[in-house]
């Protein structure tokens, strides 16, 4: 297990969404969806590496 996996994630300060316009909110959604996709790719890559390592040590 990675030591980094257990490190706390620093969360950004919440944005007052009520103060943003519709276009700004839509852009924010787009940026967050891109970040979610990026995170999912990293998770998939880590799972693949872990799976490879586990299969190597099972032999």
GIMO-V46842 format. One record per backbone hydrogen bond with DSSP energy under -1.0 kcal/mol. NH is the residue of the N-H (numbers start at 1). CO is the residue of the C=O. Records with the same first field share a line. If there is no record, write none. Layout:
NH->CO / CO
This chain:
17->15
19->16
20->17
25->21
26->22
27->23
28->24
29->25
30->26
31->27
32->28
33->29
34->30
35->31
36->32
37->33
38->34
39->35
40->36
41->37
42->38
43->39
44->40
45->41
46->42
47->43
48->44
49->45
50->46
51->47
52->48
53->49
54->50
55->51
56->52
57->53
58->54
